[in-house]
Amino acid sequence: MKIIDLRSDTMTHPSPEMREAMYRAEVGDDCYGEDPTVNRLQELAADRLGKEAALFMPSGCMSNLAAVLAFCAPGEQLILGRSSDLFLFESGAPAVVGGIHPYPIINQPDGTLPLEEIERAIGGHQNKRGEGLHTALLCLENTNMLCGGVPLTPEYTATAATLARRYGVATHLDGERIFNAAVALGVDVKALTKEVDSVMFGLSKGLACPAGSVLCAAKATIAKARDYRKLLGGAMRQSGILAAAGIVALNAMIDRLAEDHRNARLLAEGLCEIPGLALTVAKIHTNIVLFDIEGKGLTRAEFTARLAEKGVKILDMGFCLRAVTHYGIAELDIKEALSVFRQVLESV
Ligand SMILES: Cc1ncc(COP(=O)(O)O)c(C=O)c1O
C-alpha cells in the first residue's frame, strides 16, 4: 500500500541529487575545522542569510540552544512566543541546561509578539535601580508552526529586533522554515534576517536533507556557539557526508517550496468541502494545514487511525489535526488523500 505521509515535512527523503552528493562528498574531521564540505556549506549558508559566519549543527534544537547559550548567562531572561517550538517542544532546554528564565508572550494569530509586550517584558522585572531579572535575548519564530505556518514579515522582524537592540537585547530567529517564509512572501531571505543577531534554519524539514541545521551569526557569536556545540555533544567528525546534502538543498530545493505551498492550499480547499472537517487556521500561507473534525462522532485519534489504515497519515496535535506538504508529496497525492478523508467520513 502506498503511504501518503502528511504528518510532518520531516518525513522527506533525500533527493537522488543529494544521495549522489553524499556519496561523493569530500570529508575531513570537522572538530579540527577540516571537513571541506562542512566548510563549504557554512560559507554558503552565511552568505545566503547575510551573516558573517555559520555553524553546521546536528539538529534545530541544538542550533536554538547554542544560540540562546551564546547570548544569555544563567539567571538572565529569554523572551519568546508562547506557541514557539523553543518554548513548547525543545525539552525546556534553556532553563534545564542554561539556567535561563523563559518569559513567554502569547503569539498573535499572525505569529508576531506584540511590540508593547516585548517592551514591557524587557523592563518589567527590575526595580527602579535596575536590579532584578535582566533580559538578554528575544527569540522569534519564522514561520510559526502553531499559528499555521504563518510567515513573519521583514518589517515586523526588523521592528522587533530594533526595539530589542534599543534595550541592549539581542534577537535570535528560529528560522527552521525560513525559506518557506521567503518563498511565500516573495522576498530574498536576507530581508527576513537582516536585523536579527542570529538565525538558524533547518535542513531536515522541507529542504529534504536527512539531518542538520545551520546557525548563522557574527563571527564572535559563532565562536561561542561552537564551544556550546561541543559541550552539548554536537561536534561531529566526517559530517561532510550530511553537509553535502545541505549544499544541494540550498542550491536546488528552495524554489520548489512554492509547490508545497500550492499543494497545502489545494488540500485546505478540498477539506473545506468535506462535511465534518473545518480549518483551524483559515488562511494557508505556506506548507502547514491545521484543521479539525467535528460532528461526526469520531475522536481525532480515531479519525487519524482510520486514515492510517488506508495509507494516509496525519498528525493528531491534541487540540487539532495537522497535515504538512513537502518534497515527495505531489498534487495527485493530495487528491488521493482528500478522497480517503471523504471515504472515512462517509463510512461513519
Ligand atoms: C520551528 C521549529 N524550530 C525548531 C525545531 C527543532 O528542529 P529539530 O527537530 O531538527 O531539532 C522544529 C522541529 O520541528 C521546529 O518546527
The ligand as an SDF file (V2000), in Angstrom:
LIG
                    3D

 16 16  0  0  0  0  0  0  0  0999 V2000
   10.0280   25.8800   14.3850 C   0  0  0  0  0  0  0  0  0  0  0  0
   10.9350   24.7690   14.7910 C   0  0  0  0  0  0  0  0  0  0  0  0
   12.1050   25.0540   15.3740 N   0  0  0  0  0  0  0  0  0  0  0  0
   12.9690   24.0990   15.7510 C   0  0  0  0  0  0  0  0  0  0  0  0
   12.6910   22.7590   15.5470 C   0  0  0  0  0  0  0  0  0  0  0  0
   13.6660   21.7070   16.0230 C   0  0  0  0  0  0  0  0  0  0  0  0
   14.2850   21.0900   14.9570 O   0  0  0  0  0  0  0  0  0  0  0  0
   14.9270   19.6020   15.1270 P   0  0  0  0  0  0  0  0  0  0  0  0
   13.7840   18.6480   15.0760 O   0  0  0  0  0  0  0  0  0  0  0  0
   15.8630   19.4850   13.9480 O   0  0  0  0  0  0  0  0  0  0  0  0
   15.6590   19.5800   16.4190 O   0  0  0  0  0  0  0  0  0  0  0  0
   11.4770   22.4070   14.9470 C   0  0  0  0  0  0  0  0  0  0  0  0
   11.1420   20.9840   14.7430 C   0  0  0  0  0  0  0  0  0  0  0  0
   10.0410   20.5950   14.4600 O   0  0  0  0  0  0  0  0  0  0  0  0
   10.5720   23.4330   14.5570 C   0  0  0  0  0  0  0  0  0  0  0  0
    9.3910   23.1420   13.9810 O   0  0  0  0  0  0  0  0  0  0  0  0
  1  2  1  0
  2  3  1  0
  2 15  2  0
  3  4  2  0
  4  5  1  0
  5  6  1  0
  5 12  2  0
  6  7  1  0
  7  8  1  0
  8  9  2  0
  8 10  1  0
  8 11  1  0
 12 13  1  0
 12 15  1  0
 13 14  2  0
 15 16  1  0
M  END
$$$$
